[in-house]
């Protein structure tokens, strides 16, 4: 009985389960495989014009008036209108806007996840090294904004020692580091977080695109622009490096749009009179604004449905990986045991967000491209499965060795004893820690929003970008997750009590 698991058939069980997993994964991986380096084919534009493929446009719909969402969850804004018009003029039949954080747009182009980046992107020499740009479609430039009550910041020099809110991955970050290194940068993910940080006193100023800042002032008030434009950068649409067909088609359509007057109409629709210097007072609003939830109930429920789907599939996958990992770690075969040990060590020893980004952004460079939904579920399943692995291993090892010896002395085979004696007892001991792990998985599901999955948290962020009502929306989302985790906890407790009679 020195190595009792060698008698239980762990090796055979593990090998069978691993083979089944590889058999299931191989077709999916084959179906999603694409070249590691995006190489647009000569027939790409022909397929787009024929409607055989869809033009995927990456955008961060949280930067009004360029791109944001209405109460129904529909993406609207200046960039959205312009891209639709340009695509129509270029003969492209189908256009899909893919929501993603601004900082993920360039990596997504490099990974062949999208065809175009349209999110008020500044044309810069640094970005031009990895993506191609269209002709200038709108004059941008950075602007500095402070609270209307702030009279201490009157120039760039006054930002020394001050907290300045900037959006991650934007031109503002590098420009401030070069031109005002004494400023303390407060880097946030979304546009609304920048302006809110000033209104809440978390930052002294905002440095961002002047058009977006002026739009916020027009809609919300409470801020003012300090001086004129800090820079003279301009906006352009980004394309995969070497994808000249789509870029040239967009450039030709842009000239047509500008000469026909359609571009001027779109600009006037979203920016209005840009010569006005009026700032307007801050809008009065209550602490909680239930209308922010009720007006967007449809998108929120769709986001909740996606969240539940992610949780259910990830939970099933974590159980599969956990059982495979647990059996592998108990195997007497050293190679299989080594695989189980490495899996647990690597996955538990690295942050979940790093694993998620690796699967979604890095794997395409190795030839394996997964959809956001598949990447998110796979990452959650792998991460949670590493913890389930230890739960399974610990539960099985906790069963007294005498149980197997007694079963064998009664004439039962190793497989039969394992199935009818060992596993049932181990399962009962797994229940409490499994319940805790599934609660953790449910909370971690919000992180898949970083790979553009429109689950509940991402939908909430897009609502905040339009309403700037972070308190109400985050309280609602927190309440939903609180209910979900308590339902899982109560279900686990109920099963545990039901099965307690067999202990």
Buried (B, 14 or more C-beta within 10 A) or exposed (E): EEEBBBBBBBBEBBBEBBEEBEEEEEEEBEEBBBEBEBEBEEEBBEBBBEEEBBBBBBBBBBBBBBBBBBBEBEBBBBBBBBBBBBBEBBBBBEBEBBBBBBBBBBBBBBBBBBBBBBBBBBBBEEBEEEBBBBBBBBEBBBBBBBBBEBEEBEEBEBBEEBBBBBBBBBBBBEBBEEBBEEBEBBBBBBBBBBBBBBBEEEBBBBBBBBBBBBBBBBBBBBBBBBEEBBBEBBBBBBBBBEBBBBBBBBBBBBEBBEEEEBBEEBBEEBBEEEEEEEBBEBEEBEEEBEBBBEBBEEBBEBBBEBBBBBBEBBBEBBBBBBBBBBBBBBBBBEEBBEBBBEBBEEBEEEEBBEBBBEBBBEBBBEEBBBBBBBBBBBBBBBBBBBBBBBBBBBBBBEBEEEBBEEBBEEEBEBEEBBEEBBBEBBBBBBBEBBBBBBBBBBEBBBBBBBBBBBBBBBBBBBBBBBBBBBBBBBEBBEEBBEEBBEEBBEEBEEBBEEEEEEE
